[in-house]
């Protein structure tokens, strides 16, 4: 039997981490300068470097919405974006939604309508619902908006479900989440 030996190959070169650098973010209205490698996600920067553990790591693929935060008021999945991409921006996490000791209208509505069970998805749901109410107040339409000419659009249950579709709740609290968002919208309108 003729056996040949494979030629010896050297090990691939070690991949060195990129040097860390300061990244300036305003998180929940407080300035932060975090020393980060460029490959650190915003989610990991918030949890591991800023010490804000309210934002949850669910799927780490942008499919569940547990990591939803607001970047300059716009909702994003923090697991899908690098922290350096948001340098100089204002980031709001679930810890920043309350107004001092007073809960935000959406936080209060989630409690009143029992819009959570295990609570793992709740931080992302709250941030997403906060952005939903802001978008709605601005008159931004969604694919579920019945009449895009109507100002303001009607916030129906279908509209809420569509606008919250980026956030999954494995416990199935969806009806209560829809009720909480509708109640918060009525509360902010004063009706």
ABEGO torsion letter per residue (X at the ends): XBBBBBBBBBBBBBBBBBBBBBBBBBBGGBBBBBBBBAABBAAAAAAAAAGBAABBBBAGAGAAGAABBBBGGBBBBAAABBAAAABGBBBBBAAAABBEABBBAAAAAAAAAGABBAGAAAAAAAAAAAAAAAAAAAGBBBAABABAABOBBBBBAAAAAAAAAABBBAAGAAAAAAAAAAAAAAAAAGX
